[in-house]
Amino acid sequence: MSILNEISELLQAGKRKQVAELCTQAIEQGIPAAEILNDGLMPGMDVIGEKFKEGEVFVPQVLIAARAMKAGTEVLKPYLNDSESTAKGKLCIGTVKGDLHDVGKNLVAMMMEGKGFEVIDLGVDVPPEVFVQTARDEHCDIVCCSALLTTTMPVMADIVKAFEEAGIRQDVKIMVGGAPVTDEFAAKIGADAYTPDAASAADKAIELVSEAN
Amino acid sequence: MKQIKIQPENEPRTLLQLLQAQGVFLSAACGGRGTCGKCKVRFAEGAPEPSGPDLARLSADEIRSGWRLACRTYITKPCVIELDPQAEEAIAVGTAFRKTAETAGSGTVPETAVPVLAVDIGTTTLAAALIYPGAQPPYPVATSVNHQRSFGSDVISRIDASNKGNREALQTLILQDLEALGAQLGIPEQDIFDPEKIRLIISGNSTMQHLLQGLSCESLGVAPYTPVDISLHPWRNMTLLPGISTFVGADIVSGVIACDMDRKDDICLLIDLGTNGEMVLGNRSRMLCASTAAGPAFEGGNISCGTAGIPGAICAAEIGAADPIRTIGDLPPVGICGSGVLEVTYELLRCGLIDETGLLDDDYFDEGYPLGEGLFFTAKDVREVQLAKSAIASGIQVLLHEYGIGSDDVSRVYLAGGFGEKVNIRKAVGIGLLPEDLADRTRPVGNSSLAGAVLFSEQPDLAARFAQAASGIREVSLTETPLFSELYMDNMFFPEQ
């Protein structure tokens, strides 16, 4: 097995220390950092994402794989020059105002990082204006909003409106998700996409940024 | 089978909304979002074109024979629908409760007072006990489904419905349910809200108490989840027992009093396993509480063949036994209720058909594990159980940590509620829902919310204890506790068998 395959396998198993060690070894062997990232770490996270979508692995396994990925990218960071480390895109993500649930939101953030996005995590109880300001200041391509409660879901409509009022609606794609959210709801409030799970969200995000380019 | 003629209206309303307005009960667990499929009705005449959710939730056969989801169907022409006699009317409700040694036998009611109806208003069901002056226990009891269920099965969907203009409709439904409970116990309809004739003692969660009084639920559904009034107070001919917060209500305070936790030196743990798992830990000098969003798996919700505890619901399982499943009333299986969900999970784990990560065996991965005619326990169902049991287990661990004790220091665990009554404790420990070292100190206490209301009815001087418990128990916010998030991940795995 090539060292890159091995990195992918270990990442899938969530072996954080070994992933970091092998990344160091790969660097020492002269493999470019970008190649280790693109052909070792990211494919490993893709497999986990796929398996998660199919129900073969569950939330905690995604979490430990994401931690292993992070350990690997920490090693690679000094070796990635700016052009190589240019992310797939930039996004901000948060649980909407009035809602404190963050498990689903964190999962999406991990999947997005796994796909190579630069992720700004705004946390929970995030008011619409913070989404708008972050998207504007940080030049985000995508804004991801999460809600677990039927009672906080309407805030997502306020977020879409806030982007319209700020005059930057066409500059971002707005993705919505969370247990009570449906396709129908996303369409009704004028969001760009809804996905039922975190792995599909990451796939959809890739689709949205490639459409935009 | 009951047939109802429906006429189109000018304002566009879904069939579910229309039936709700006419007071026709239809279960809609998801609150009318088109995702649970429970509100399906058959059109005998004039079936409209199927909607997207119809096609997603119903089989081609069902669509052909006129089944539609009431929550997604708009009536544009006259039609006739058929309604099943509602199986949910027969949801099993616990009225039994065990009093602890200290409080048992104190059932002496003041001779002068009017009769008292002690009521537990649950999100799913109601239970009441009628206490005449001078009477001795056991008192006559009555139970009913909470007919607000047509607005959704959990408190959040009720709050949402109230906020969307159904505040009065929800209040009317619960007042009717109280009337009907009274009628079951021989109280004439015109007397039930007459202070000269009877007094009602109301226990229940904070949302149910708000809906009963017609209070605004606007602030209940968004952080910081502030209640309007959960103090101990009179309303009409009722006394509302006090709650601690929006998510830890009078039903839990009643449980604390019924279990005498506020008078014991020993540290006890009270757990109510529902969509919101509530728990209280402590003794007479200090108590902490928490609520955790466990989801409805242990009430049969979000489970593909899940159902409430109705006749025919699978409630117990043992793979490999002569009778691998047991149903409520020993009827042919129609679905799986909360205790069944737990038992099937445990059995699959015991037989090695689920591994510790929750992965269902290859042979059953696609279709699910068969439980009976057309009934399966799917890979996704196992995931729902993992989320639910982890939320409870992690909540318990955080409370112990915040209290600064280990599970060894807990002398008793009380399991409240209908699920607690039916749960097999060994199996609950086996899936990691309850801590292993507390198994032999754990016991069900039945409907401790009703028990608290009954105690209050017998001894009005308990008011001070109720009020003190409600104000003295400190709530730990789990979502704001980093330790909870960590444990929540770890506890999603199953213990090794």
Interface residues (C-beta under 8 A of the other chain):
Chain A: G55 E56 V57 F58 V59 P60 Q61 L63 K97 G98 D99 L100 H101 D102 V103 V124 D125 L148 L149 T150 T151 T152 P180 T182 E184 F185
Chain B: G31 R33 G34 T35 G52 P53 G152 I156 S157 I159 D160 N163 L220 G221 V222 A223 A293 T357 G358 L359 F365 A379 K380 R383 Q386 L387 S477 T479 E480 S485 Y488 M489 D490 M492 F493
